[in-house]
Amino acid sequence: NPSGWKNVSITNVGSGTLNLSVDDISIFGENATMFEINPQVLPVALGSGESLNIPVRATVTEEGEVNATLRFVYDMENYDVALSAEGLPAGVVLLGDGLLTARYPLGSYYGYERSAALYTAAELGVTNKRINRLSWYATVAAAPAVPTKIYLKAYNTDTIGVNNWAGFISGATLVYDGVDTSIAANDWHHIVLDNSFDLDSGNNLLVLVERNWGGTGSSAGITAPALRSTNMTGMHHTLLADNNAPVGNSVAQSSRPNLMLMSDTFTITAPPNPAIIAAPADGATLVELDAQLRWTSGGGGPSGYKLYLGENNPPELVATLGLEYSYNLNLEYSTTYYWQIVPFNSFGDAVDCPIWSFTTKDDPVIRNYPFVEGFEEYYTNGARIATYWEQFTGPQYTTNYWAANYQQTTYNRTPRTGDWNAVLQSSSHATLVRPIQLEAGNLYLLSFYARQDGPYPDFSNIQALLGNAPTLAALTTPITPLTGLVNGDYQAINGAFQVESSGIYYIGIKGWMNGSPHFISMDDLQIIEIPAGPVAAPHLDSPANGQQRMPIEGFPFEFSWNYAGPEPAGYDLMIANVADLPQNYNEDDFFATAISFENANSPHTPEFDDPDFYQYSTRYAWTVVGYNDDYSQMEFMWPPYEFVVEDDPTIREFPWTDSFEDYANFSLDIRPWSQYDGDGMPTYGITSYTFPNQYYTGSYIVFNPDATTPVLNEVWEAYDGDKYLAAFSANGSANNDWLISPPLETTTALNFSFRARSVISDYGLERFRVLVSTTDKNPASFTQISAGDYINAPVDWTKYEYVLNYPNQTIFVAIQCISDDAFTFMVDDVQFNIPNDLDLAISGFSGNNLGNVNHPAYYDVAVSNVGQYSVSSFTLYLKDAATDAILAEKEVTELLASAATITEEIFLTPTMVGDFNVYAEIVVSGDANLTNNRSNALPIKVMSENMKVLLVGDPQNISLDLATPFNFLYDDSVVETIYLASEMQNRSGTIEALTYISYFNAYASDNFQIWMKNTDVNNLNSGWLPFDGYTLVYEGPISAPADVYFVELSITPFTYTGGNLAIRTSRVWNGTWSNNKYWLATVDNNYMGRTRIYFADTNSLDHTNPPLGNVYDHIPDIYFFIDTDELVTVTDSPELSISMQGTQTKLQWQPVDYAYSYNVYESDDPYAFVDAPIATLYKTNHSITTSGDSKFYRVSSKPYRDLVRGIYRKPRFEQHELREIEKPVFKLPYFQKTK
């Protein structure tokens, strides 16, 4: 076989014209006869700088290297080009000569790799080939031993189309099944086939390689073994997957692997082999009427094919074909066909040729009624609905089609019935179309059910249309109205239609949705033929027969056309109290007693002349009469449906409690409670979570966080049990959601309590009010009893308690949520109790956990009046929990009204060192309930009188920091701060405890570490301090409740040596975080750069050598408990030097130990200086502009600490006064609102 053409390039590098003809070219040498040029490009005249490619090829007649010389003669000079070629052994064919590289088909980067490469008959040559070896040229070594399969088959077309792997190997012959071992670099990699493969001359060859390393692939990498390949399109496809074999469609590649093929020739001496089926598959169903039969050669040199086809087995001969591999059909619906291909050549027909069969699809025309489509058959999950339906898209969106859905439930896709339905995803405008046989004058009804997963009907709609052709333009007649869809239950959509002339028409179901919702779901499409004749009794839809607990305020009656007859011209609604009827009443009894509402339209809410027509716990009967235009035909449902009005919800016996455990999950019906939705807006949901009635329009929902998909975590837990009531944020306005109690019939005052909270604070705290009505449950009838404009609900479950002093009345209590773009307001554990006449309770107790002898320890005690009457005075005690000895006593004479709470401060002065537990107790004469007069005990560690309590930080500070010293916002963090020797203000001592000041939005606790070391470094501008020398002094929980709090920590005693002190804190990673956990900190612009921070959501942070992070100019406020006798109370005076530079007087002095600042004084008299300095400095020099008069100057040093800084007492701030120190610390909340 000749080689491919190669080019020899000639360029005219002179200034004249180069004339070249075939006579100027010769080939000489030992093997000159094996080389030739293509003379078609000659003669030629090349201008200066022009070039010409002259094709050259070799036809080698012996194995090994052959050589010759190509000579150009111009202007009597010879120009020689060496030619060489290699004669391959007989039977070796090289397919492709490109120098590109790719790992296919011998890669293992993916666990499962597939390659399909096509080599054409023109490349393979004209002989019959018995292939026994395949080789690929590798440029990179690859060591893995990979399980490999190789298939070969003859291929009829000259390019490869998209297919799956099963389709590629269908009809192919497995020629190798083994483990392909390591591949060497820069050499041909040979695979000897287990079985040879015969390829007839004139056939294309498809090489199919299957690699099965498994898992996520080997370590060979993405390129190895970098096989040589040639750039070409339509000749190579791959399929790749990890963990499992690929099941999808192939992907076209832009290059094809070069292939060396070793084969023997063979001569045809017998009839050919049977053909191989391509399509349709044997036993296939739902075959199109215009299907094409396709097959491939089975080898053996066929010269033609005989086609047998028919409805009988064996089929009849219908055509004798040449070397053709397809046959077009025109078939009938719902018919099974048998077919056979018999190859033949000059030696005869092939034998043992199989007979195959297929069945065409059913007639798509709807001809019989009722017709039902539930999408339960013929479809593939997630695939476009086809078979009997056509689809058209547009005009707005043209990409997505209606798809079949099998049991997918997220985004409201749960099928209405069965396991399947049809879904249309976001940004879609698609129409399902199907032909239908209609008869003139007949009345038909089309119905289906649909919904979406969002609350806005403007974002998605659906409509059924009728037309006379299967095009969007022809679908012009509406069958159903254009219906906006919402989430929740499926919406029933139906419409009647008829045509004027019989024939084939087309119905279309057109769905549209923008990009906001995820899916429209449709199910249970039905078409029925409505019989002619008299009207039929209307359907009674709601209330259902036997329905219980119908609301006494009234409700709509719903009824509908019974399609067993023509649509009535009108309806009369009839309602009767069963108590007014005989025991076994008949139609006459009913109609003689019932109240009639004529010309009613469904739904109809009747207005009775008697406003008390409905009575609690009473049974009623109802039916609807349908009639034609002239009332000559009237029908009604008999017997009538009956329903029962709800029981009296009035609460008369107390205590009465409700923790909402007995209501259905995610129900919006929470009777006997009433609700009023004043905002009328859909609500937000929770990103990445779904639950029934998500995005509901209403006020409260029965929420069970254990029943969402997926299950929510403990942030959403109920206070008691599993459920609570939740008011989700209104989407589009502030909330105005009312939860109204059942009627409360009182004989005395009531104590009303409940638990409430905000789910998170990231969107702001929830706001609510508590109100009372003494008349009815109309929102306008309520009066607010909660303090202030509204209450901010914290993120912890918090008890709220009110005394309802409305004896001998029927009252209603309301909890009104008025949050503005927050998230979720939660209510649980509602209680109504009869209060005692006089009852004080301790509702809160907090205070110092650290103290020292003969210094006061302060406590806050919250006292609530939960009795009916005001209290004018009581006694408050602090007591030792071990002995009940009185430690402190305070008489309180402030008037405490019923339902009010006050917080009293009380202190004790410890007299001995040790660990103690302290509790608070209140005493008032006549207290009827002593069980709530005593608090839980708090621990206090009392240290020696010599223990000094030193505050570093501004006692009037109102600055907050989120990141230092303990960063709750990120999963991991490191903070380092330097406290100066001047701030420590003592020469040595032992630090035994620390106190930081927190300001949390809610209780939080997490584990941290605290390290200390003595240092001479003044700031952290150059980076973190070396970790050498640090001592771990604390490892454990850092906990604090909401509001300002002293976080008091006993530490491993640390020896302080009188210099600067470095403290490093680090968080123990646990993969959680919480926001709005602040710490008081002081910005120091005098001694800057003393705090360095790094934080991250990772568990690989090295606390001993963290990344550089950022440096800041604030320090966390801290109290040091240090045992020392070496406090620096007075600092030395500086030694001052003065110099003059022009009009500038320069003052300089040496630093003074433990001096924090310096005061500069000026005077005309060296013996009389005023008290006020002219400057306070934090450096050791100062310049003064003088006027020439003589001046005297004095500089004094000042220590950091004065009396105020030594007070150890919880700071009291108004919330609005506190300001956050700005820094780039921001994260989205754990739980996010979603529309």
ZISULQUI-V553239 format. One record per residue. NEAR is the number of other ideal C-beta (glycine too) atoms within 8 Angstrom. Layout:
near->NEAR
near->NEAR
This chain:
near->5
near->6
near->10
near->6
near->8
near->8
near->8
near->9
near->8
near->11
near->9
near->12
near->5
near->6
near->3
near->5
near->8
near->10
near->8
near->14
near->7
near->8
near->4
near->8
near->13
near->6
near->13
near->7
near->9
near->6
near->9
near->10
near->4
near->11
near->14
near->8
near->11
near->10
near->6
near->4
near->9
near->10
near->7
near->8
near->8
near->13
near->7
near->9
near->7
near->8
near->9
near->11
near->8
near->13
near->10
near->14
near->12
near->12
near->9
near->11
near->5
near->6
near->5
near->6
near->7
near->14
near->10
near->14
near->12
near->15
near->12
near->12
near->10
near->9
near->3
near->4
near->6
near->6
near->8
near->8
near->9
near->7
near->13
near->8
near->11
near->8
near->10
near->9
near->6
near->4
near->9
near->9
near->13
near->9
near->10
near->11
near->6
near->10
near->4
near->9
near->10
near->12
near->12
near->15
near->12
near->17
near->14
near->14
near->10
near->11
near->13
near->14
near->14
near->15
near->14
near->14
near->14
near->15
near->13
near->8
near->8
near->4
near->8
near->13
near->8
near->4
near->6
near->12
near->16
near->12
near->16
near->9
near->10
near->13
near->12
near->14
near->11
near->17
near->10
near->10
near->10
near->13
near->7
near->10
near->7
near->12
near->9
near->15
near->10
near->14
near->13
near->13
near->12
near->14
near->10
near->10
near->7
near->6
near->7
near->13
near->5
near->6
near->11
near->10
near->13
near->6
near->7
near->15
near->10
near->9
near->8
near->11
near->8
near->9
near->12
near->10
near->6
near->7
near->7
near->11
near->5
near->8
near->13
near->8
near->9
near->5
near->7
near->8
near->12
near->7
near->11
near->5
near->13
near->6
near->7
near->9
near->10
near->11
near->15
near->13
near->11
near->6
near->10
near->13
near->14
near->15
near->15
near->14
near->13
near->12
near->16
near->11
near->12
near->5
near->7
near->6
near->10
near->8
near->4
near->13
near->6
near->5
near->8
near->12
near->15
near->10
near->16
near->13
near->14
near->11
near->7
near->9
near->5
near->7
near->10
near->15
near->13
near->12
near->13
near->9
near->12
near->9
near->6
near->8
near->7
near->10
near->7
near->6
near->7
near->14
near->8
near->10
near->10
near->6
near->12
near->12
near->15
near->15
near->13
near->13
near->15
near->11
near->11
near->8
near->9
near->8
near->5
near->11
near->4
near->7
near->11
near->15
near->9
near->13
near->15
near->11
near->12
near->10
near->8
near->7
near->8
near->8
near->7
near->9
near->7
near->9
near->12
near->7
near->11
near->8
near->12
near->9
near->12
near->9
near->11
near->13
near->14
near->12
near->10
near->14
near->10
near->14
near->8
near->11
near->16
near->13
near->14
near->15
near->11
near->10
near->7
near->7
near->6
near->8
near->14
near->8
near->7
near->8
near->7
near->7
near->10
near->6
near->9
near->7
near->10
near->9
near->9
near->6
near->9
near->5
near->11
near->6
near->9
near->8
near->9
near->7
near->13
near->15
near->14
near->13
near->13
near->12
near->19
near->13
near->13
near->4
near->7
near->7
near->8
near->15
near->6
near->5
near->11
near->8
near->11
near->10
near->11
near->15
near->11
near->14
near->12
near->6
near->6
near->10
near->8
near->12
near->6
near->4
near->8
near->7
near->9
near->7
near->6
near->12
near->12
near->6
near->4
near->5
near->10
near->5
near->8
near->7
near->9
near->7
near->14
near->8
near->9
near->8
near->11
near->8
near->13
near->10
near->12
near->8
near->5
near->5
near->11
near->6
near->6
near->10
near->10
near->14
near->12
near->13
near->15
near->8
near->7
near->9
near->6
near->6
near->8
near->9
near->13
near->7
near->13
near->9
near->6
near->8
near->6
near->12
near->13
near->13
near->14
near->14
near->9
near->11
near->9
near->15
near->11
near->14
near->13
near->12
near->12
near->11
near->10
near->12
near->11
near->12
near->7
near->9
near->4
near->9
near->10
near->13
near->12
near->15
near->12
near->13
near->12
near->15
near->14
near->15
near->10
near->13
near->10
near->10
near->8
near->4
near->10
near->15
near->11
near->15
near->12
near->15
near->13
near->14
near->13
near->6
near->7
near->8
near->8
near->9
near->6
near->10
near->14
near->7
near->8
near->10
near->12
near->10
near->6
near->7
near->11
near->8
near->12
near->11
near->10
near->6
near->4
near->9
near->10
near->6
near->12
near->9
near->12
near->12
near->11
near->10
near->11
near->4
near->5
near->7
near->8
near->8
near->12
near->15
near->14
near->14
near->13
near->12
near->16
near->11
near->14
near->9
near->4
near->9
near->14
near->7
near->13
near->15
near->17
near->15
near->16
near->10
near->12
near->11
near->14
near->10
near->9
near->13
near->6
near->5
near->5
near->8
near->12
near->10
near->9
near->16
near->9
near->12
near->8
near->9
near->9
near->8
near->7
near->7
near->11
near->7
near->9
near->12
near->9
near->9
near->4
near->7
near->8
near->7
near->16
near->8
near->11
near->8
near->8
near->10
near->9
near->6
near->11
near->10
near->6
near->12
near->6
near->8
near->14
near->12
near->13
near->16
near->11
near->14
near->11
near->11
near->6
near->6
near->12
near->5
near->4
near->4
near->8
near->6
near->6
near->6
near->10
near->15
near->8
near->6
near->9
near->11
near->9
near->7
near->10
near->6
near->6
near->11
near->6
near->10
near->8
near->10
near->8
near->10
near->3
near->8
near->2
near->5
near->4
near->5
near->8
near->10
near->9
near->8
near->8
near->11
near->9
near->13
near->13
near->16
near->12
near->15
near->11
near->15
near->13
near->12
near->4
near->4
near->7
near->4
near->8
near->9
near->13
near->11
near->11
near->7
near->3
near->12
near->13
near->11
near->14
near->12
near->13
near->14
near->6
near->6
near->9
near->9
near->12
near->4
near->4
near->8
near->7
near->8
near->8
near->6
near->13
near->12
near->7
near->3
near->10
near->6
near->10
near->12
near->10
near->11
near->6
near->11
near->9
near->6
near->11
near->10
near->13
near->10
near->11
near->8
near->11
near->5
near->9
near->10
near->13
near->12
near->13
near->12
near->8
near->4
near->10
near->8
near->12
near->5
near->10
near->9
near->13
near->12
near->9
near->10
near->10
near->14
near->13
near->15
near->12
near->11
near->12
near->7
near->8
near->12
near->8
near->5
near->8
near->10
near->6
near->4
near->9
near->9
near->6
near->11
near->10
near->7
near->7
near->7
near->12
near->12
near->13
near->12
near->15
near->11
near->13
near->14
near->10
near->6
near->7
near->9
near->14
near->12
near->17
near->15
near->15
near->11
near->13
near->10
near->10
near->14
near->9
near->13
near->5
near->7
near->13
near->14
near->14
near->13
near->11
near->12
near->12
near->14
near->13
near->15
near->11
near->12
near->12
near->9
near->10
near->9
near->11
near->16
near->13
near->15
near->12
near->15
near->12
near->13
near->13
near->8
near->5
near->6
near->10
near->7
near->10
near->4
near->10
near->11
near->6
near->7
near->8
near->12
near->3
near->5
near->3
near->9
near->11
near->8
near->14
near->12
near->12
near->8
near->9
near->9
near->9
near->11
near->10
near->11
near->15
near->14
near->7
near->10
near->8
near->4
near->8
near->8
near->12
near->14
near->12
near->15
near->12
near->14
near->15
near->11
near->14
near->8
near->7
near->14
near->13
near->11
near->15
near->14
near->14
near->15
near->11
near->12
near->11
near->13
near->9
near->8
near->12
near->9
near->9
near->12
near->13
near->17
near->10
near->16
near->8
near->8
near->13
near->8
near->12
near->12
near->9
near->13
near->12
near->13
near->12
near->7
near->11
near->7
near->14
near->11
near->16
near->12
near->15
near->11
near->17
near->11
near->15
near->13
near->14
near->11
near->7
near->8
near->12
near->6
near->8
near->11
near->11
near->15
near->13
near->13
near->12
near->10
near->9
near->5
near->4
near->5
near->6
near->7
near->9
near->10
near->8
near->9
near->7
near->11
near->5
near->5
near->6
near->12
near->7
near->11
near->8
near->8
near->8
near->9
near->9
near->10
near->8
near->12
near->9
near->11
near->9
near->13
near->5
near->6
near->6
near->5
near->6
near->11
near->10
near->16
near->13
near->15
near->11
near->13
near->9
near->11
near->4
near->6
near->11
near->8
near->9
near->5
near->4
near->10
near->12
near->7
near->9
near->5
near->8
near->12
near->9
near->15
near->10
near->13
near->13
near->8
near->7
near->7
near->12
near->13
near->11
near->13
near->13
near->12
near->12
near->6
near->9
near->4
near->10
near->8
near->13
near->13
near->14
near->12
near->11
near->15
near->10
near->13
near->13
near->9
near->12
near->12
near->12
near->13
near->14
near->15
near->16
near->13
near->12
near->14
near->13
near->12
near->11
near->10
near->10
near->15
near->12
near->14
near->7
near->9
near->12
near->10
near->14
near->11
near->12
near->13
near->13
near->15
near->12
near->12
near->11
near->14
near->10
near->12
near->9
near->10
near->7
near->12
near->10
near->14
near->12
near->14
near->12
near->12
near->10
near->9
near->11
near->5
near->9
near->8
near->10
near->14
near->5
near->3
near->5
near->12
near->10
near->5
near->9
near->4
near->8
near->10
near->9
near->9
near->10
near->11
near->8
near->6
near->7
near->11
near->7
near->11
near->8
near->9
near->6
near->10
near->12
near->9
near->11
near->10
near->11
near->7
near->12
near->7
near->7
near->10
near->6
near->14
near->6
near->9
near->8
near->13
near->13
near->15
near->12
near->14
near->15
near->12
near->14
near->9
near->9
near->7
near->5
near->6
near->10
near->9
near->12
near->10
near->14
near->12
near->16
near->17
near->15
near->11
near->8
near->10
near->5
near->6
near->8
near->8
near->9
near->14
near->16
near->12
near->15
near->12
near->12
near->9
near->6
near->8
near->7
near->4
near->12
near->6
near->8
near->5
near->5
near->11
near->4
near->7
near->11
near->9
near->10
near->11
near->9
near->13
near->13
near->15
near->14
near->14
near->11
near->11
near->15
near->14
near->11
near->13
near->5
near->9
near->8
near->11
near->4
near->5
near->10
near->8
near->7
near->13
near->6
near->10
near->7
near->9
near->7
near->7
near->5
near->4
near->6
near->10
near->12
near->11
near->14
near->9
near->13
near->6
near->6
near->12
near->8
near->11
near->14
near->10
near->11
near->16
near->11
near->14
near->12
near->9
near->12
near->6
near->7
near->5
near->3
near->6
near->9
near->6
near->3
near->4
near->8
near->7
near->7
near->9
near->10
near->8
near->6
near->9
near->8
near->10
near->8
near->11
near->7
near->9
near->5
near->4
near->6
near->4
near->10
near->10
near->13
near->9
near->14
near->10
near->12
near->10
near->14
near->11
near->9
near->6
near->5
near->6
near->10
near->11
near->8
near->10
near->5
near->10
near->8
near->4
near->8
near->4
near->5
near->4
near->7
near->11
near->7
near->9
near->11
near->3
near->10
near->4
near->10
near->3
near->8
near->4
near->9
near->6
near->10
near->8
near->10
near->8
near->8
